[in-house]
Amino acid sequence: MTIQIKNGSVDTDISRRGFVAGAAGLTFAFTLGGLGRGGEALGVTQPTKFNAFVSIGADNAITIMCPAAEMGQGVYTSLPLILAEELDADWSKVKTEFAPANPKVYGNPHHLFNGAQITAASVSVPGYFTPLRLAGAQARKVLLDAAAEKWKVPVSELTTDKSMIVHKKSGRKISYGEVVTFAKVPAEPPKIAEADLKKPSQFKLIGRKDIGRKDVPLKVNGTAQYGIDVQVPGMVYASVLESPMEGAKPKDVNVADVMKVKGVSKVIPLPFGVAVFGDTVEATRNGIAALKVTWDTSGAAAAAFDSEKAKADYAAKGQDPNVETKVEYQVGDVKAGLSGAAKTVQAAYWSEHTYHAQMEPMNAVAQVSEDGTSADIWTGTQFGALAGLIIAGILKTTPDKIRIHQQFLGGGYGRRIWPDAAIQATVLSNIIKKPVKLILTREEDMAAARPRPMTHHVLKAGLDAKGNLVGWHHRLVSENVDAVASPPRFKASGGKDYIGSRGLDQAYYAIPNVLAEYTREQRGMRVHAWRGIGSGYNKFAAEAFLDEVAAAAGKDPLAWRLELTKGKPRAQAVIKAVAEMSNFGKKRPGRGMGIAFSDYHDSLSAGVVEVSLDAKTGKIKVHNFWIAVDPGIVIQPDNVHAQLESAVVYGLSAALIEQFAVKDGAVQATNFDSYPVLRMSDMPEIHTKIIATDNPPSGMGEIGVVTVAPAIANAVFQLTGKRLRHVPMTAERVQAALKA
Amino acid sequence: MVATTFTINGKPTTVDVEPDTPLLWVVREHLKLTGTKFGCGSGLCGACTVHIDGKPMRACQISVSKAAGRKVTTIEGLSPTGTHPLQKAWVTEQVPQCGYCQSGQIMQAAALLATNKKPTREQIVAHMDGNICRCGTYPRIVRAIQRAAREA
């Protein structure tokens, strides 16, 4: 099914409202419970959630709305913590609630999203940092004004701590909960300027090592509720045999056979696949297993795509001087830089399609109203607002009639940006006029993969007579991720690819002439954002190639990076830190050491890896990974360490194992046997270090992925003298490289 | 449909389902004990790990008829108060991220500690290797199991 996004766009103009500029208009609501009217019990509160980030009850309970999805990255804790900091709240009394999908109130003002309510790109903390602080400070100001008025003292004589207002002079104290019993929220909320906010040195909650994640207790006893856990009265189950590629439609379907499967109530061919309905999950799964479907692929661009065969075309495009390219980053004149060079180096790199492998298969519960003009959707989604927009379009209604009930996400990594499960569940519910719980099998989740694209890179570098890097040319050949995942931005940028081109730039290395360009392949794959986005493969190619150039220049990889980052103290700090942590210069017999550096959306990191090799099998063994990161202000230090560990594992899995081929447009993997991911026995020791600075927080979810693959390639070169230029660096590819 | 009786988290329970129904779906959808998760349906990921007569089993690979008359324990029944040493250690070490695999991880680990009070690191890794954690919390899982073994 081709989904037309109506009434707006994916991420550029859902809301262009200047969120920070309009922060004075941020509303927050108190629960004025417990006033004793009509014999109401004290402390009985009904938190108000409409257009609000924070509510406080007479029982001192504080409810803070989390506008972003919790998929493991920790925003369920870190975002409320930011607000609670400026509120001077008693953290033990703070409860998190997911905000509804309502970008006008809860959109992310980060410049990447301009007010769209999407959880992606590691910019939830960066984007919401200031608005949440302002919202907390504003609530605190109202409380202070109310107490000052009550006590008839100047507000400047009052201080706050742990949800208490203190008047030191008179020794009086009052809790926030007591204040809300008499406080009135002014129609025009007090204006707070950024200058009114705390200095980092005044933080009491931000940066605390002992504050744990609020979702952790729920995730050790089975009570955390994910989309797949939702049940609603009267619902039926459904599963979908997904179209093996975009645009493929079911042609012949053995409906009669499948209807004989016990418990199957309906089999319906649809533009996106074949839906099987049943009284139970097991019936729908048996029905899916019994399906025999032939596909009409006449409208499917990917039907002609074979990822192995296509490599020759990609390689030719990488070299073709006449092919159309988009400039993604440019400094100086690369032609002059390369032609005037005393020495040039060139190499080609590859990466394969990868699958998100989020542990919770795609699912959603949808309940379309009788008249088909509104719907309730229960799901874990990174982009509930987009789901609302698309579903409103399908039901020919307005997004406010689509209520997205956000659940915990059993992994996101980019997969849950596109709300295909919510859309499909809605279509199914609308057909049978009952609530539907749609659960994909793992096999169908894989068939419906929205992968990281296969990519090809051609890199050229020039060195002058003294061995200085004077030219850098990086050409990426790939399908355009923005074109699939963010069509409005793709259009607005004139066909660039923000997601796929991330990391092509060289903003931290002093190179006088740089050209990074992008050449588009169109193969019809449903390529999407995948943890680390373009930086995952672009920095693999760039940082591994940088080591090749270093070798050509006769320079040490560490010294070379320090030389290139001169004048960039934050970059130098992470590089130096990781070199020290790993004792980089120390030779280890039988082991190789590799280093890589990368930025990602203003966060900086450097990684070092120690590897050995089974020369017989070609299998790389990773013994240690050291990583240092500067993410600006650190909200939750322990979670930053956790995110780094997590990202390193994700990066290792991508670097060493993960890939799937595509034949006739279809994903050639079905489950974790044909698409293995990293397991515990493959784990190295991971050593993490935070270089905290007072820069604005710049995000932690993905930065740790990026340096892993190039560091490994560089380590294997140090060990063997052979270059690995193709991820994943499987045993087979290593063997081939050793023989070459 | 066949009535099948087994004990779940200490309570005798009878369900009326097809006998070949995987125990996973009986537990999750019929009994609404949703702490046990569906990950792969093929015994490859460990997200659905429960105990049957104390042994860790993949609930997606066991038909309900095989559970008849046996004792099934899910994450909800591991400890009546949610304070099994592993659950406490999981909180102290801040193990979960997305958390989806963690019920299975904890149930798998609990079966290890039930028979081996002081497992070595190698024994932990060997025992836990069938459980995928896509968020990569493996280092913390190892630390939490070691902590639970120490503090139990």
Interface residues (C-beta under 8 A of the other chain):
Chain A: M71 G72 Q73 G74 G212 R213 D215 V216 P217 L218 K219 V220 N221 G222 T223 A224 Q225 Y226 I228 D229 Q231 Y237 K262 G263 T280 V281 E282 R285 A357 Q358 M359 E360 P361 F408 L409 G410 G411 G412 Y413 I439 T441 R442 E443 D638 N639 A642 E645 S646 A647 V648 V649 Y650 S653 N671 F672 D673 V677 L678 R679 M680 S681 M683 E685 I686
Chain B: V17 E18 T21 P22 W25 R28 E29 H30 K32 L33 T34 G35 T36 K37 F38 G39 C40 G41 S42 L44 C45 A47 T74 I75 E76 L78 G82 Q87 W90 V91 Q94 V95 P96 Q97 C98 G99 Y100 C101 Q102 S103 I106 V125 A126 M128 D129 G130 N131 I132 C133 R134 C135 G136 T137 Y138 P139 R140 I141 V142
